[in-house]
Amino acid sequence: MSTSTFSKKHDTIQPYQHDVWKNKRRVLRFLLKRVGFPLWVRIDSIEGMENIPTKGPLIFMINHISFVDSLIVLQTSPRDIVPMAKIEVYEYPVIGIFPKLWGVIPVRREEVDRSAIRQALNVLKNGESILLAPEGTRSPALQTGKEGVAYLAARSGATVMPVAIDGTMGLPAFRTSPRWKESGARVVFGNPFRYKTEFIHARGQQLRQMTDEAMYQLAASLPEERRGVYANFDNATQNTIEGLWESPGSSPDLGV
């Protein structure tokens, strides 16, 4: 199927039916756990699983270093997740079948993809979870986040779960390769938060502020060399978000 043909289908929005997808995803997760990861992806540590809300609409927000980052979260999270990914992944040889079977939401990155936005809101409306990388591209250190995460979270009332990923450079790699002798992936599920209700219809500069505040939450769980443009916590604010961290009045150590 060509990208142009797929794009036409992409524009047709169907109600999200979780039961239609969950069995397919269960099989795919089994294959990832028993075949894909043991052969191709080394994971050294996973922290913060207890921070993941067990129910309700949820947005997993990740930094993006390597091709395998989203797969790691799909496999390790106890929640069923609908990822958002560039529409081109459907055209990849062989592995392009994976996003079709999983029900990945395709995104046209060169525009404001209203179809992808509607699909994501549809999933969240049903109390399920999505995954996105707000930078919109891979990078060894954080770049300026795009405003989609703030828009989707504010409009849906979904909780945002920052997920910091490190150690995935050079992965996937076959387990007999030299790469497997090096450190593997490290995953930190950070502190979940929501946007305050008064920002439900935020636009323009407010969305920019909301996005940057979310990105600083993500940066807080990353090693310093991965924080990129969000390395200076002196610039961090928390005016638009409210945390779900355990102790009232406490927050991630952003110096604010």
N, C-alpha and C positions, 0 to 999 in steps of 0.2 A: 504494500500500500504506500503510495507516495505521500509526502508531507502535505501537499495541497489537498489530496483526497481526504486524508485524515483530518485536516483542519476543518473541513465542512462538517464532519461528524462531531468534531470537538465543539462546534458552535451550537449543537443541539443538546440542551440540558435536560436530563432525566432526573426524576426524584432519586435521592440516594437510598439504596436498599442494602442495608448492612448484611442481612442474612444471605443475600445473593453472593457476596464476596468473601464472607468469613471462612468458609470451608476451603476455598482456593488458597487463601492466605495462610491457613493453617498448614496446608501441604507444602507451600513454598517456604514457610518458616522452618518446617521440619528438614527440608532439603538444605537450606542454608546452614542450619545447626549441625546436621549430621554429615554433610558432604562438602558444601562450599567453604565454610569457615575452617574446618579441620585441615583442608588442603591448601587454602589460599590466604586466609586472614588470621593473623595472630593477635589476640586480645590479652593484654597484660593485667588490666584492672578496670573495674566498674565501681563507681561510687555514687551515692545519693539515690539509689533506687527507691528508698523509703520516701523520697520527696515527691514522687509521681502521684498525682491525684488518681484515685481508682475509678472515678466516674465523672461525667460532665464533659462539656466541650473543652478541648485542650489543643494547644498549638505547641508542638516541639520545634524550637528555634535553635538551629545548629550553626556552628562555624563550618566552613567547607574547605578542607585541605586536599582530599583525595576522593576518587570515584567511590570508594567503599564506605564513606562516612555515613550516608543515609542508611545503607544496608546494615551497618552495625547497630544503629538505633532501632531499626525495624526488628532486628533479631533479639536485642537485649531487653527492650521495653515489654512490660507485661500488657500494655494496651495495644489494641489493634490500631494501626496507623495508616492513613491515606497520605502518601507523600505527594508533594508538588515538584515537578521537574521540567526542565526545558523540553519542548516538544520534539526536539531532535533525537532524544533517547529512544523514541519509538522506531527510529530508522537504523539503530546500531545493529550490525550483523550479529546473529545468534542471540546475544543478550537482550536485544530489542523486544523479544517475546516476554521478558520478565515484567516490564511495566504494563503491558497489555493484560497479562494474567492477574497482576496485583490490583489493577484499577488505579494506577497513578494518574494524578491530575496533570495534564500537559499544559505548559505555560509558554506563550510567545513572549520572549524576553525583550524584543525590540519595541514593544508597545505596552500600553495598559490593557492587559488581557481581561476584559470584562467577563468573558465566558469562564475562564479559570477562577476568577473571583466568585462568581455565582456558584460554581461547583464546590468551591471550598466552604462557602457560607452554608451551602446545602448540607455538607457533611457535619459541620459544627452544629447546625440547627438540630440535627438528629442526635446530639450528645456524644459524637465520636471525636476522634483526634486526627489532626493533619500534621505534616512535617514540612518545614521549608527552611531554606538557607537565605536569610535576608540580604546577603551580599550579592546574590545572583550569579556568582561565579566562584571558581576555586582560587584560593590565595593562601600563602603560608602564614599571613597575619591579617587581622581583621581590616576590612575596607569599610567605607561608609555604607551603612545598611540602607536598603530600599524600604519604602514606607508601607509596603504591603502587610507586614506583620502587625503593625499598629492599626491599620485600617481594619483588617480582619478581626483582630482581637477586640477592638473597640465596638465594632458593629455587631458582633456576635455575643459579646460578654464572656468570651472564652478565657480560660486561664492560659498563661504563657509559661512554658517550661523551657528555660535555657539549658542547652546541652553542649558542654564544652568537649571537644574531641582533639586529641593530640596523638602523635606517634603513628599516623597513617601514611606518611610520605613513603612512596615506593610500594604500597599495597594496592591491589592484591599481588601476591608473589607466591609461587609454588613453595611448599614447605621444605623442599630440598635445596632451595636457592640460598645464597649468602644472606639475603635480606632477613631470613628467619632467625639468624643468629643475633640480629640486632633487636632493640626494644620494639615491642608491639604497641598496639593501640591502647590508649587510656581514655576512659569516658567518665565525665562527671555530670550527673543530673543535678543542676543547681537549684536555686530557690524559686519556686513558682510565684507568679504575681498576676494581678489583673490591673486593667486600667480603671481609673475612677469613672463612675457613671456619667459625670458631667462632660466627659470627652467622647461620648458615643457618636456624636456627629462632627468630630474634629476634622479640620481640613488645613491645608497650607502649612503654615509655620508650626501650628500645634501638632500636626502629624509628624513633622520633622523632629520636634522635641520628644514626642512619645517614642519614636523609633530610636533616637539616640539614647534615651533612658533605658530602653530594652537592651540595646547593644552593650551598654556598660554593665548590665546585669550578667550578660554572657561573658564579657571580658573578665569579670570578677573570678570566674572559675577556670580561666585559661592561664598558662604560664606567661610571664611578662613578655617574652619574645613573640607570642602569638596575638597580643592585644592590639597591635597596629595603631590605627588612628584613635582607638579608645584606651590607650595606655595611660593617659594622664587623668587619674581619678579626681583631681582637683576641679575638672570641668564637669564632673558627673552631678546630676540632679535626680531627685525622685519626686517631682511635683505632680506627675500625672499617674503614677502607679501606686498600688497598695499591695504589700507583700503578704504572702501566706505562710511566711516562716514562723516557726513555733513560738518564740518568745515575743510577746507584745513589746513594740518599741525597738526591737532589734532588727538588723538588716545586714546584708552582705557588707563586708568591709570595703566600702568605697570612699571612706573618708568624708561622708556627708551626714 
